[in-house]
Amino acid sequence: MTVGGVKSVAAPIYVVQVVSGSSEIASYLIVLLFLVSLLMNFTDIPQRIQLQRFSSFVRRKLYALEEMEVDARRKSVAYMSSVGIREPSKILEGFIDNFFLIRPVEIEPTDIIRRFKHLIRVRESSVREYVRRVLGGADRSVQYSVETVLEVVSVLRLLNKLVRHYLELGLKYNNWILVMQLAIQMPELVEIARAYANSIDAFTAGIPIGDSAGPLVAKMLVNWRETSREISDGTNLYETEVDGRRIYVIKALGPGSNVGWPGEALEKLVEELGGAVDRIITVDAALKLESEESGEVAYGTGAAIGDIGPEKIAMERVASKYSIPIDAVVVKMSEVEALSPISKKIYEGVVKSYELVKKVIREKVREGGTVVVVGVGNTVGVR
């Protein structure tokens, strides 16, 4: 091109330079992408990134768990001081990490229930003696509540130790899958820990919790009467009548935090009556599915009790021995609700289950017959 009679070559040279520079940048980018792809696919860098990401998440949640444990310790110490225990911090430290239970041998199942029951009783006796020694002559209800508060702090401590164990194990061996699995479970673990931590307020104040559904139904059946006899250690027996049917009601001794021995109590009662029982009805809280509403009431067959074995099998054995029909009435709730002060929805479910129990008695037991109702659960706040 001629401009003012002079040929210009600057523009074509500039275009060539731009094209050349662009192709060099593209080449660099291709090489860079290749190197990144090589590093990401043929080294452990992605796993290390994932390990750092998930471990950071777990550490944040672990910090929240530790705060809950510290708060639970503080509340426990304050409660034990209020009931006259000297040096409550030392008492708490003396309980945590002690009084653990080693499960019996399960590979040889012969008589495993009897062995399990024996070990559970021995542990409970040790804990009870420990608390009795520091409380002196305090009321049994206070003793039960102190035992429960110590158990709650112990559970929170154990949960913290387990989470830290698996986190450090994953970091030690660069096992990002283990840390990832822990991270996925952390929200649920934190929610459960928060429920345990919040339950201390209910136990120390004597407020019924969700798990008190069974004892509440039991007291409704006897019209809140207090006259009873202790049929088993920490377990009371009431007698009443519903529409011409004789009703025996079993529940744990309250109003302290106590679950009693409902299976043993039922077994003793049925044997005392010579098996002359027309029906057994068990009432308890039950874990709901996420799709279910809190406070829903369900009716079924079997022993409604969240026991690890001995109490439930005692119920089943005595029922089968005398061919007594055994029913289950349950109030649905989450694990958090079971440990939290009873909500309006759960209490409404308790009232519904009380009406259902009376309906079962009227419809399935002849007039003049005998029924045993077992209110299973923690009787805190239910005298």
C-alpha positions as CSV (number, residue, x, y, z in Angstrom):
1,M,0.0,0.0,0.0
2,T,1.3,3.5,-0.9
3,V,0.6,6.4,1.4
4,G,1.8,9.8,0.0
5,G,3.9,7.9,-2.6
6,V,5.7,5.9,0.1
7,K,5.1,2.1,0.5
8,S,4.1,1.1,4.0
9,V,5.0,-2.4,5.4
10,A,4.5,-1.7,9.2
11,A,0.9,-3.0,9.3
12,P,1.6,-6.5,7.7
13,I,4.5,-7.0,10.1
14,Y,2.3,-6.0,13.1
15,V,-0.3,-8.6,12.0
16,V,2.3,-11.3,11.7
17,Q,3.6,-10.5,15.2
18,V,0.2,-10.6,16.7
19,V,-0.6,-14.0,15.1
20,S,2.8,-15.3,16.1
21,G,2.3,-14.1,19.8
22,S,-1.2,-15.7,19.9
23,S,0.0,-19.1,18.8
24,E,2.8,-19.0,21.4
25,I,0.2,-18.2,24.2
26,A,-2.0,-21.0,22.9
27,S,1.0,-23.4,22.9
28,Y,1.8,-22.4,26.5
29,L,-1.8,-22.9,27.6
30,I,-1.9,-26.4,26.0
31,V,1.4,-27.3,27.7
32,L,0.1,-25.9,31.0
33,L,-3.2,-27.9,30.7
34,F,-1.3,-31.0,29.9
35,L,0.9,-30.6,33.0
36,V,-2.1,-29.9,35.2
37,S,-3.9,-32.9,33.8
38,L,-0.7,-35.0,34.4
39,L,-0.5,-33.8,38.0
40,M,-4.2,-34.3,38.7
41,N,-4.4,-37.8,37.2
42,F,-1.1,-39.4,37.9
43,T,-0.2,-38.0,41.4
44,D,-1.8,-37.9,44.8
45,I,-2.2,-34.1,44.8
46,P,-6.1,-34.3,44.4
47,Q,-6.3,-36.7,47.4
48,R,-4.2,-34.3,49.5
49,I,-6.4,-31.4,48.6
50,Q,-9.5,-33.4,49.5
51,L,-7.8,-34.5,52.8
52,Q,-7.1,-30.9,53.7
53,R,-10.6,-29.8,52.8
54,F,-12.4,-32.5,54.7
55,S,-10.1,-32.3,57.7
56,S,-10.6,-28.6,58.0
57,F,-14.4,-29.2,58.0
58,V,-14.1,-31.9,60.7
59,R,-11.8,-29.7,62.9
60,R,-14.5,-26.9,62.8
61,K,-17.2,-29.3,63.9
62,L,-14.9,-30.9,66.5
63,Y,-14.4,-27.4,68.0
64,A,-18.2,-27.1,68.3
65,L,-18.3,-30.6,70.0
66,E,-15.6,-29.5,72.5
67,E,-17.5,-26.4,73.4
68,M,-20.6,-28.5,74.1
69,E,-18.6,-30.8,76.4
70,V,-17.1,-27.8,78.3
71,D,-20.6,-26.3,78.7
72,A,-22.0,-29.7,79.8
73,R,-19.2,-30.0,82.4
74,R,-19.9,-26.5,83.7
75,K,-23.6,-27.2,84.1
76,S,-22.9,-30.6,85.7
77,V,-20.5,-29.1,88.2
78,A,-23.1,-26.3,89.1
79,Y,-25.8,-28.9,89.6
80,M,-23.7,-31.1,91.8
81,S,-22.7,-28.1,93.9
82,S,-26.4,-27.2,94.3
83,V,-27.2,-30.7,95.7
84,G,-24.4,-30.5,98.3
85,I,-21.5,-32.4,96.6
86,R,-18.1,-31.1,97.6
87,E,-15.4,-30.8,95.0
88,P,-17.8,-31.6,92.1
89,S,-15.1,-31.1,89.5
90,K,-13.0,-33.9,91.0
91,I,-16.1,-36.1,91.2
92,L,-16.8,-35.5,87.5
93,E,-13.2,-36.3,86.5
94,G,-13.3,-39.4,88.6
95,F,-16.3,-40.7,86.7
96,I,-15.4,-39.8,83.1
97,D,-13.4,-42.6,81.3
98,N,-14.2,-45.0,84.2
99,F,-17.1,-47.4,84.7
100,F,-17.0,-48.6,81.1
101,L,-18.6,-51.8,80.1
102,I,-16.8,-54.6,78.2
103,R,-19.4,-56.6,76.1
104,P,-19.6,-60.3,76.8
105,V,-18.3,-62.9,74.3
106,E,-20.8,-63.1,71.5
107,I,-19.1,-65.7,69.3
108,E,-20.5,-68.3,71.8
109,P,-24.1,-67.1,72.2
110,T,-25.1,-69.6,74.9
111,D,-26.5,-67.7,77.9
112,I,-25.3,-64.4,76.5
113,I,-28.4,-62.5,77.8
114,R,-27.8,-63.7,81.4
115,R,-24.1,-62.6,81.1
116,F,-25.1,-59.3,79.6
117,K,-27.6,-58.7,82.4
118,H,-25.0,-59.5,85.0
119,L,-22.4,-57.1,83.6
120,I,-25.0,-54.3,83.2
121,R,-26.1,-54.8,86.8
122,V,-22.6,-54.8,88.2
123,R,-21.7,-51.6,86.3
124,E,-24.9,-49.9,87.5
125,S,-24.2,-50.9,91.1
126,S,-20.7,-49.5,90.8
127,V,-21.9,-46.2,89.5
128,R,-24.7,-46.0,92.1
129,E,-22.3,-46.7,94.9
130,Y,-19.9,-44.1,93.6
131,V,-22.7,-41.5,93.5
132,R,-24.1,-42.6,96.9
133,R,-20.7,-42.2,98.5
134,V,-20.4,-38.5,97.4
135,L,-24.0,-37.6,98.0
136,G,-24.4,-39.1,101.4
137,G,-28.1,-39.3,102.5
138,A,-29.6,-37.5,99.5
139,D,-33.0,-38.5,98.0
140,R,-33.0,-41.4,95.5
141,S,-34.4,-39.1,92.8
142,V,-31.5,-36.7,93.2
143,Q,-29.1,-39.6,93.1
144,Y,-30.7,-40.9,89.8
145,S,-30.4,-37.4,88.3
146,V,-26.7,-37.0,89.3
147,E,-26.0,-40.4,87.8
148,T,-27.6,-39.4,84.5
149,V,-25.8,-36.0,84.4
150,L,-22.5,-37.8,84.8
151,E,-23.4,-40.3,82.1
152,V,-24.3,-37.5,79.7
153,V,-20.9,-35.8,80.2
154,S,-19.2,-39.1,79.8
155,V,-21.0,-39.7,76.4
156,L,-20.0,-36.3,75.1
157,R,-16.4,-36.9,76.2
158,L,-16.4,-40.3,74.4
159,L,-17.9,-38.8,71.2
160,N,-15.1,-36.1,71.2
161,K,-12.4,-38.7,71.6
162,L,-13.8,-41.0,68.9
163,V,-14.1,-38.1,66.4
164,R,-10.5,-36.9,67.1
165,H,-9.3,-40.6,66.9
166,Y,-10.6,-41.1,63.4
167,L,-9.5,-37.6,62.2
168,E,-5.9,-38.2,63.4
169,L,-6.0,-41.7,62.1
170,G,-7.0,-40.4,58.6
171,L,-4.3,-37.7,58.7
172,K,-1.6,-40.1,59.9
173,Y,-2.1,-42.4,56.9
174,N,-3.2,-39.7,54.4
175,N,-6.5,-41.6,54.1
176,W,-8.8,-39.0,52.6
177,I,-11.7,-41.5,52.2
178,L,-11.8,-42.1,56.0
179,V,-11.7,-38.3,56.7
180,M,-14.4,-37.8,54.0
181,Q,-16.7,-40.4,55.6
182,L,-16.2,-38.7,59.0
183,A,-16.9,-35.3,57.5
184,I,-20.2,-36.6,56.0
185,Q,-21.3,-37.9,59.4
186,M,-20.3,-34.8,61.4
187,P,-23.6,-32.9,61.0
188,E,-25.5,-35.8,62.4
189,L,-23.0,-36.4,65.2
190,V,-23.1,-32.7,66.2
191,E,-26.9,-32.8,66.3
192,I,-26.9,-35.8,68.6
193,A,-24.2,-34.2,70.8
194,R,-26.3,-31.0,71.0
195,A,-29.3,-33.1,72.1
196,Y,-27.2,-34.7,74.9
197,A,-25.8,-31.4,76.0
198,N,-29.2,-29.7,76.1
199,S,-30.7,-32.7,78.0
200,I,-28.7,-31.7,81.1
201,D,-31.1,-28.7,81.6
202,A,-34.1,-31.0,81.7
203,F,-32.4,-33.6,84.0
204,T,-31.2,-30.9,86.5
205,A,-34.6,-29.0,86.4
206,G,-36.7,-32.2,86.6
207,I,-38.5,-31.6,83.3
208,P,-40.0,-34.5,81.4
209,I,-38.3,-35.3,78.1
210,G,-39.5,-36.9,74.9
211,D,-38.4,-40.3,76.2
212,S,-40.8,-39.8,79.1
213,A,-43.8,-40.6,76.9
214,G,-44.2,-44.1,78.4
215,P,-44.1,-43.1,82.1
216,L,-46.5,-40.2,81.3
217,V,-49.1,-42.6,79.8
218,A,-48.6,-44.9,82.8
219,K,-49.4,-42.0,85.2
220,M,-52.4,-40.9,83.2
221,L,-53.8,-44.5,83.4
222,V,-53.7,-44.4,87.2
223,N,-55.0,-40.8,87.3
224,W,-51.7,-39.5,88.6
225,R,-52.0,-41.4,91.9
226,E,-48.8,-41.8,93.9
227,T,-49.7,-44.9,95.9
228,S,-47.6,-47.9,94.6
229,R,-45.2,-50.5,95.6
230,E,-41.6,-51.1,94.4
231,I,-41.7,-54.4,92.5
232,S,-38.2,-54.2,91.3
233,D,-35.2,-52.0,92.0
234,G,-36.2,-48.5,91.0
235,T,-39.4,-49.7,89.3
236,N,-43.0,-49.1,90.7
237,L,-46.2,-51.1,90.3
238,Y,-49.7,-49.5,90.4
239,E,-53.1,-51.1,90.4
240,T,-56.2,-49.5,88.9
241,E,-59.4,-50.4,86.9
242,V,-60.6,-49.4,83.5
243,D,-64.2,-50.2,82.5
244,G,-64.3,-53.3,84.6
245,R,-60.9,-54.6,83.7
246,R,-58.1,-54.9,86.3
247,I,-55.1,-53.0,85.2
248,Y,-51.5,-53.3,86.6
249,V,-49.3,-50.4,85.6
250,I,-45.5,-50.6,85.7
251,K,-43.2,-47.5,85.4
252,A,-39.8,-46.4,86.7
253,L,-39.5,-44.7,90.1
254,G,-39.6,-40.9,89.6
255,P,-39.3,-38.0,89.5
256,G,-35.5,-38.4,89.1
257,S,-33.9,-39.4,85.9
258,N,-34.5,-43.2,85.9
259,V,-35.6,-46.0,83.5
260,G,-35.8,-48.8,86.1
261,W,-36.0,-52.5,85.1
262,P,-39.3,-52.9,83.3
263,G,-38.6,-56.3,81.9
264,E,-37.7,-57.8,85.3
265,A,-40.7,-56.1,86.9
266,L,-43.0,-57.5,84.3
267,E,-41.6,-61.0,84.7
268,K,-42.0,-60.8,88.5
269,L,-45.6,-59.6,88.3
270,V,-46.7,-62.2,85.7
271,E,-45.1,-64.9,87.8
272,E,-46.9,-63.6,91.0
273,L,-50.2,-63.7,89.1
274,G,-49.5,-67.3,87.9
275,G,-49.6,-66.2,84.3
276,A,-53.3,-65.1,84.7
277,V,-52.9,-62.1,82.4
278,D,-55.1,-61.5,79.4
279,R,-52.8,-58.9,77.7
280,I,-49.6,-57.0,78.0
281,I,-49.3,-53.5,76.5
282,T,-46.0,-51.8,76.3
283,V,-45.7,-48.0,75.7
284,D,-42.5,-46.2,74.7
285,A,-41.0,-43.5,72.5
286,A,-39.8,-44.7,69.1
287,L,-37.4,-43.1,66.6
288,K,-39.3,-41.6,63.6
289,L,-38.3,-41.6,60.0
290,E,-37.5,-38.3,58.4
291,S,-40.7,-38.5,56.4
292,E,-42.9,-39.0,59.5
293,E,-44.3,-36.3,61.8
294,S,-43.2,-35.9,65.4
295,G,-45.9,-37.1,67.8
296,E,-47.4,-39.7,65.5
297,V,-48.8,-42.7,67.3
298,A,-48.4,-46.3,66.0
299,Y,-49.8,-49.6,67.3
300,G,-48.2,-53.0,66.7
301,T,-47.1,-56.3,68.2
302,G,-44.1,-57.0,70.5
303,A,-42.2,-55.4,73.3
304,A,-41.7,-51.7,72.8
305,I,-38.4,-51.0,74.6
306,G,-35.1,-49.6,73.4
307,D,-33.1,-52.1,75.4
308,I,-29.8,-53.7,74.4
309,G,-31.2,-57.2,75.3
310,P,-31.9,-58.3,78.9
311,E,-35.1,-56.3,79.6
312,K,-36.7,-56.9,76.2
313,I,-36.0,-60.6,76.2
314,A,-37.5,-60.8,79.8
315,M,-40.7,-59.4,78.5
316,E,-40.8,-61.7,75.4
317,R,-40.0,-64.8,77.5
318,V,-42.7,-64.3,80.1
319,A,-45.2,-63.4,77.4
320,S,-44.4,-66.5,75.4
321,K,-44.2,-68.8,78.5
322,Y,-47.9,-68.1,79.3
323,S,-49.0,-67.3,75.7
324,I,-50.0,-63.8,76.6
325,P,-50.6,-61.4,73.7
326,I,-48.1,-58.5,73.9
327,D,-48.8,-55.1,72.2
328,A,-46.7,-52.1,71.4
329,V,-47.9,-48.5,71.4
330,V,-45.2,-46.0,70.4
331,V,-45.0,-42.2,70.1
332,K,-42.7,-41.3,67.1
333,M,-40.0,-38.7,67.6
334,S,-36.4,-37.9,66.6
335,E,-33.4,-38.7,68.7
336,V,-33.0,-35.0,69.5
337,E,-36.6,-34.8,70.6
338,A,-36.3,-37.9,72.8
339,L,-33.5,-36.2,74.8
340,S,-35.0,-32.7,74.8
341,P,-37.7,-31.2,77.1
342,I,-41.1,-32.6,75.9
343,S,-42.6,-30.5,73.1
344,K,-46.3,-29.8,72.4
345,K,-46.4,-32.2,69.5
346,I,-44.9,-35.0,71.6
347,Y,-47.3,-34.4,74.5
348,E,-50.2,-34.5,72.1
349,G,-48.9,-37.9,70.9
350,V,-48.8,-39.0,74.6
351,V,-52.4,-38.1,75.0
352,K,-53.3,-40.0,71.8
353,S,-51.4,-43.0,73.0
354,Y,-53.2,-42.9,76.3
355,E,-56.5,-43.0,74.5
356,L,-55.3,-45.8,72.2
357,V,-54.2,-47.9,75.2
358,K,-57.7,-47.5,76.8
359,K,-59.3,-48.4,73.4
360,V,-57.2,-51.6,73.2
361,I,-58.1,-52.6,76.7
362,R,-61.9,-52.1,76.0
363,E,-61.8,-53.9,72.6
364,K,-59.4,-56.7,73.2
365,V,-59.8,-57.7,76.8
366,R,-63.0,-59.2,78.2
367,E,-64.7,-57.5,81.2
368,G,-63.2,-58.8,84.4
369,G,-59.9,-59.6,82.6
370,T,-56.4,-58.6,83.7
371,V,-54.0,-56.3,81.7
372,V,-50.5,-55.2,82.4
373,V,-49.4,-51.8,81.0
374,V,-45.7,-51.1,81.0
375,G,-44.7,-47.4,80.6
376,V,-41.1,-47.7,79.3
377,G,-38.8,-44.7,79.3
378,N,-37.0,-42.1,81.4
379,T,-39.3,-40.9,84.2
380,V,-37.6,-37.6,84.8
381,G,-40.2,-35.1,86.0
382,V,-42.9,-37.8,86.3
383,R,-43.4,-38.7,89.9
